[in-house]
Each structure stands twice: as structure tokens, then as C-alpha cells.
Amino acid sequence: MSLVKEPSLHAVDALEDIDAVVCLLPADQRPLQSGAGFVDWRLCGALSRALDSGFFTGSPGENLLTPSEGRLPAPMIFAVGLGSSGTVTPLGLEHALTASLSMLQKAKAEHVALAVPPLPQLDAVALGGVLARAFVSKWRAGRVVILGDPRLEASLSR
């Protein structure tokens, strides 16, 4: 089962019974936007510091795990690099989602949230289609909450 929530501090704080949050992070989006920005706020800027220091750059294929240390209901926060926001392709997004699936399965997560950034070259239909095909339809463990554009809901339910 999946559910789309418009990103907000309230939505992030309401992620009860979520084991892990995956923040899909473009390499060039500063400050962090949408769900990732709210997650970063609750983490007191931990994701921004990792990006600013160069420890994590947001490049495709790059992944980071950080504990929430009780600042969020979910104990595990994963950052997954997408590359430059203006050049993310459906295939690149699919690769990032496939990597996310693998990490979440290894971490034994059951209920998860995805923080999906605005990607200007992908409209809600295209973005929702990739999310549905590459992640939601393959997640068998439990619930998926997507923090993103509410228009994604229509694409996910097809």
C-alpha cells in the first residue's frame, strides 16, 4: 500500500511506524527542498553538512545512511544521490530507486517513506510512473509513504 503526502514538517513528524526514510537528493539542490528539506531540518542539518563537506555529493550511485537519533520517528535515514536535478532521467531515477530497494531490504525495513524532490524535467505523470514501476510495485514488505507532489497519487494508483 502506498500513500502520497505533501511534504511538510507535520508530514515528517507524522511518519509513525516507519522504519526508514529515503531522501532522493539531487547534487545541485541547495538548500534541500521538499521532503528532504524537512527531514534535514529535523536532523539539525545533518544532510546539508554531509553535502557541504563533500562527504556525500549527491552523485548517481552514491548512498549514505545516518541515524535519526530520535529526531524523527524513523530510526534510519538514507540519502541516495541522483546527480544534477536538471539531468535526472527516468532511467537514472529507476537506478536510484533500485539501489534504495536493495538498501532497505538489507536493513530489514518494513514500512518506509520516500522523500521525492522536484525534478523539473519530469512531470508528475512521468515521475509517478517511475516510482510505481521501480519501487512501489516491488516493495512487498509493508507500507510506502511518499513525501512529494500530491499529483503523484494519480500515477501511483494506475
N, C-alpha and C positions, 0 to 999 in steps of 0.2 A: 504494500500500500504506500502511496506517495501523497504528499501534500505540499503545496507551494504557499509560502508565507512571504509577505512583503517585508524586506529587511528593515529592522528597527532594533533599538536596544530592548524593547519589550519582547520582540520575537526571539532574540538571542537568549534573554533571561528565561524565556518560557520553554526552552529545549529540555524539558524534564524527560527522564528515562532515555536520553540519547547518550550513546557510548562514545561517539566520536563526531567531530565536526571537520569536514574537509573544506579548506578555503582554496579555491582555484585563483591563483594570483598571477596577473599579468606582470611582466618585467618592468613596465614603464608606467604603472598606475600609482601615482603618489599625490596626495595621500591615498591610502587604500579606500576603496569605495564599496558601497552596497554592504552585503552581509559580512564580508571580510573586514571592512572598516569598523563595524560594530563589535565583531569578535576581538579585533586588535584593541579597541577601546577598553573592553573588559579585561584584556590581558595586560593592561597598562603599557601598551605599545610594544609588546614583545616581538610581534611580527614585523613591525616597522624597524625596530632595532636590528633584527636579523638581516633585513633588506639593506638598511643604511650602512651596516658594517661590511657588506659583501659576503657574509657567511652564507646567505641564501640570496640568489639573484632573481628568481622567478623565471629562469630559463626553462625551456621544454626539457622534460626528463628529470628535473630537479625536484626533490621531495624533502620535507622537513617534518619532524614530529616534535611537538612541545607539549608539556603537561599544562593543564589549565590551572593547576594549583588551587582549585576551589573557586576560582573567579567566574567560572561558568558551570552550568550543570553537567556538561560533558567533560570527562576527565582527560580525553586525548584530543589534541588539535593538530591536524595535518595541514601543511601548506604544500600545494602542488603547483609547480611552475608551468605557465602557459606560453611564455615568450611575449613579444610585443603585442599589446592589445589590438592594434590595428591590423595585425597579420595572422591572428589565430584563425585557422581554417577548421571546418568541421572535422577533418581527419586528425588535426592536431589536438582538438578538444577530445576527440574519441580516445586518442592515445593517453591523454592525461586522466580521463575517466577510467580507462582500463587499469592504469597504474594505481589509481585510487582504490578500485575494487580489490586488487591484489593486497595492498597495504592493509585495508580494513579487514580482509579475511584473515591475514596473518595476525592481526591484533585481536582477533576474535570479537570484533564489534558486531552487535546485533541490530541496534537502531542507530541510524546515522543521519547527519544533516550535511547538505552541500551548500556552501556559500558561493553563488554563481555571480561573477562580475558582469557589468555591462560590457558587451563586445560590439562595437559599433557596426561592424561588417556583417553580423549575424542577427537577423530579426528574430522575434520571439518564436515564430513557427520553426525556423531552422534550428535555433538553439534548443528548443523543447524537443524537437525530433531527435537530435543527437543525445540529449540527456535520457530520453525514453529508451532509445535503442542501445546505447552503450553502457548505461548504468541502471536505471530503474527496472528495466525488464530482466536484468541479470542479477539483481540483488534479491536473494532468496531468504536471507537471514531474518529480516524484520522490516520495520518501518523506515521510510526515507522522507525527510523533510528537506525541501529545497527553499533556501533563502534567496529569493530572486524576484524578477519581474512577475507580477501576478498573471500576466498574459501567457506565461509558460504553462499554466494549468491546462489550457485547452489542448496544447500539443502533447502533453503527457498522458492525457486520458484517451487518446485515439487508439 
